[in-house]
Amino acid sequence: MRNRLYLLSLVLVLTATLNKSFCQNYQSLFGDSSTTWDIAYGVCDYLCSQTTEVTGDTNIHARDYKLISGIPGFVRENTIEGKAWFYNAYTNSEYVVMDLSLSLGDTFNFYDYNNVLYPCVVDSIYSVSNKKHVRINGWTSMCGFEEKITFIEGSGTTAGLGYLPTGGSAVNYYMLCHHKDGVKVAGNLLFMDTCYVCYVGIAEHDSDQSSVNAFPNPASTTIHLELPSTPTTITIFNLLGEKVKEEKVSLPAGQAGGGPASPAGREITIDVSELPAGLYFVRTGETTAGKFVKLACR
């Protein structure tokens, strides 16, 4: 009888051990005592990084999330599925931001603020230091600094964790370093593995930058923009890279002639009265290659 009980106990222990090992397929994003990510954000003529840190826990809709300073939301993970989710506090929506279960040729979806879908295809899967990497054809793009986004086991993504929603298949976030319990577990290639960057006055790729003027600046209620004579999209970002306003505009009929910019005929007005006081970037155009001007609101 004792032998039977011993064998039964041994089977139960082995079963529990096997279940535990199978349930921990992927490494956790989080350390036991501390977790930080150094994340760079960039638009033309401004690129800087900040350290984001796990500061606690919270529960939303019966789901447990980590509080992370410096990003507008919360993060949860499932180490069995190899997935991570970002709950955006501004949109009150949850987005899958990492999925290590994807196979070559599978699709991973980006979403914009209007919930428009931008599919990105998995084009590479590989392992580095026993950590699975899944690369998609979505991009980090910051004024000439470009790299495809990769999901990294135990660290998140090369675009950080708070990059959705976005404006398309490119984002302007980049993970420089990841530390768990004070140990660096991930670095970067784009900035030579440094954990801090800050560039102001990056050289513009658009030689026609001078054709965009903004006034008054600082602004309190409206801003007037003198633009080149083409239809365009005006997008305003805050310093965290979050889109806070977007308008599609076109110059009135008869005002789209060529020649140098002039206040008469190329001027549009944007209402900024709802924006809190602070520094913003105004992009004229629909891609990161568009023209940028700095705007101060008061």
N, C-alpha and C positions, 0 to 999 in steps of 0.2 A: 504493500500500500504506500509506504514511504517512497519507494522508487518511482511509483506512478505519479505521486504528487511532485516529486523532484523533476521528473521529465516534463510534466505539465507546466511547472513554473519556468523551466528552461525554455520551453517552446514559446510561452507568453513573452518572456524577455527578448528572445530572438526576433519574434514577430514585431514587437514594439520598436526594437532597434532598426529592423529593416524598414518599417513604416516611416520612422523618423528620417532615415537616410533618403528614402524615396520622396519624402515631402519637402526636402531641402535641396531641390535640384539646382537652384541658382543662388549665387552669393547675394546677400542683402546689400542695399544701397547705404545702409546706416551702420555706424559703429556702435559699440556698447556704451560709451560714455560721451563721445563727441563726434560730430560730422560737419564738415564745411566744404563748400564748393567756391572756387574763385571764378566768377563769370564776367566775361567782357561783353560790353554792348557798344555798338558803333554805328554812327551815321557819318556822312561826309563832313569833315573838319572837326569831328569829335569822336574819340574812341577811348573808353576807360573801363576799368574793371572794378568789381566790388566783391567782398567776401560775404557769402550767404551761409547761414548757420542754422542747424536744427535747434530750436529753442523749447520744444515741448510737444505735447500731443493734444488732439482734439477729436471730437466725434461729430460727423455730419451725416444725417440720414442713416444712422446706425452703422456707419463705416468709420474706422479709425484712420486718422490722418496725422502726419507730422507737420508741426508748425515750423516754417522756415523763414527766417528774417530776410528781407530784401526782395522777395517775390510776392506778387499779389494773389496768393492763394495757398493751397495745402497739397501735400503729396502723400500717396499711399502706394504700397507695393504688394505683389503676390509672388513670393519666391518659388512657388511650385510652377506657376505659369510663366515666370520670367517677365512679368509686366509691371509697369508703373503708370499711375494716373495722376494728373494735375487737376485739382479743382480750382477753377478761376473764380476769385471772389467778386470780380467785376461783372462777369457774365452769368454767374451762378450756374455754371456748366462744368461737367467733368470731361476731360480729354485723355485718351490713351497717349502717353508721350514716349513709351518704350515698350517694345514687344520682341523678346528674344526667341519666341516660338515660331517666328516667321521663317519661311523657306525661300530659297532663291526663286525670284520671279513673282513672289507674293506682293500684294499691294498694302501699303500703309498710308492712311489718310491724314492730311492736314486739313484744318478748317479755318475759315476766316470769321470775322465778327458777325457776318450775315449767315453763318452756317453753310457757306458754299464750300464744297469739297474739292480738295486738290490731291489727287492720288500720286503717291511716290512708290516706285518699284524697288524691291530689294535687289541689289546688283552684286552683292558680295557678302559671304559669310566666312569667318575665319576665327582662329583662336590665338590669343597673345597671353603668355604667362598663365595658361590654363583658364583664361576668361574668354567667354564667347563674345564675338563682335558681329553685329549685323549692320551692314551699310545700306543706305537707301539713296535714291537720286534726288533727295531734297538737299538744300544747300544752306550753309552759313555764308552770308555775303555781306561784307562790311568794307565798302570803299576800296575794292581791289583785293582784300583779304578774303579768300574763298576756299571752302573745303566741304566735301560731302558730309552729311550728318551720319554718325555711326552710333548705334546703341551698344553700350559697353556693360557687360555683366559686372555687378558689384559697384558701379559708379554712376549709371544713368545714361546720358547722351552727350555727344560733343557740343550740343546746343543748350546744355543745361536741362532743367526740368520744367521751367515755366514759360516755354516758348510758344505755346498755343493759347488762343487763336493767333493766326498770322495773316499776312496779306497775300499769300500765294505759296509756292513751293520753296521759297527762300526766307530765311530769318536773319536777324542781325544780333544774335546771341552766340557766345562761344565759351565752352568750359575750358579754363586754363589749367586748373588743378583741383584734385579731390583728396581730402584728408579724412581718415577715419581714426579716431582715438589718437590723434596727433601724428599719424604716419601717413605720408603721401602715397596714395594708391593709384593715382592716375595723373598724367601730365598732358602735354599738347605738342603738336608739330608746327602749327601755324605761327606761333610766337616763340619758337625755340625753347619750349618747356618752361618759360617764365610763368610765375604765378601772379604777376601784377603788370598791367600796362596802363598807360594814360597818355594819349596823344591829343593835342589840341592844335587845330590849324593844319590838318592833313591836306596834302595837295589834292585839288579837285581833278577829276578826270574829264570834266566838261568845261571846255574853254569858253563857253558862252555863259558862264556863271554870272558875269557882270550884267547880263540882260535882265536879271530878276532883282527888283528893288522892293523893299517893304517899308511902309510908313503908315502912321507913326510907329516908332519902335523905341521905347516900350509902348504898348497899346493897352487900352482899358476896355473899350467896347467893340471897335472894329479895326481891321487892318486892311490897308490898300496895297495890292500887289500889281506891279508893272511887269507884264509877262511877254515872252516871245509870241508871235502871232500864230499860235496853234492851239487847238482844243487841248485841255489837260485836266488832270485830277489834282486837287489840292488836299494834302494829308498833313495833319498836325500830330506830332509825337511828343510825349513828355520825356523826361530824362531817363526813365526806366525803359524807354523804347515802346511804350504802349501807345497804340493809336487812340487819340482822344477826339478827333474830328476828321471827317472826310467829306469833300464836296466835289462833284463832277461839274466842271464849268466849261464854257466855250465863249469865245469872243463874239460880240454882236456882229450881225451882218454888216459888211462894209468897213469893219475895223480889223481885218485880218491881213492887211497888206504887209509887205516886207519892209526892210529898212531898219534903222536903229530903234531901240525901244523909246517910247515917248509916253508921258502921262496921258495924252489925249489919244484914245483909241485902243490902248492895251491895258487899261486899269480895271481890276475887279476888286470887289469888297467882300471880305469874309467877317462874319460875326464871331467875335471871340469873348463876348461878355460872360458866357457861362464857364469859361476856363478859370480855375483858381490861379492866384498870383504865382509866378514862377517862370522858369526858362523852358522854352519849347523849340522844336525844330520843325520848320515848314518845308514839306517836300512838294515840288511842282513836277508832276510826272507820275507814272504808274509803277516804276521799278526803283530799285536802290541806286540805279544810275542817274536818276533824276536830279534836278538842281535842289540844293538845300539852302535855306536861310535861317539864321537864328532869330527867335522872337522872344521878347520879354513881355509878360503880362503883369499888370499891376492892379 
